[in-house]
Amino acid sequence: MTTLAFDTYAFIRKLKESGITEEQARAQVVEALSLALEQFQGELHLSESASTQDVRESELKLELKIAETKAELIRWIVGAGFLQTALITALLLKVSAGI
């Protein structure tokens, strides 16, 4: 989390030095800080939305990878099954030819 240090006393003092009354200077500080906080919360909300979208995109990519892996695994199992069946058949033919 980001920390922002702001010296309100120094800001009020600068405003007073420029000819603004202390009450007006305090009001300016409160207004400026309120505006800054609203903008920060708006940006924070946008970044949360973006990260939610990023999470959804990652989920979709993972689902796609899982589906691809599943299809590849099925191909390997079917291929190994055919190979195993061919080997067993060849061995049975070889053994039966010798009988």
Secondary structure, 3 states (H helix, E strand, C coil): CCCCCCCHHHHHHHHHHCCCCHHHHHHHHHHHHHHHHHHHHHHHHHHHHHHHHHHHHHHHHHHHHHHHHHHHHHHHHHHHHHHHHHHHHHHHHHHHHHC
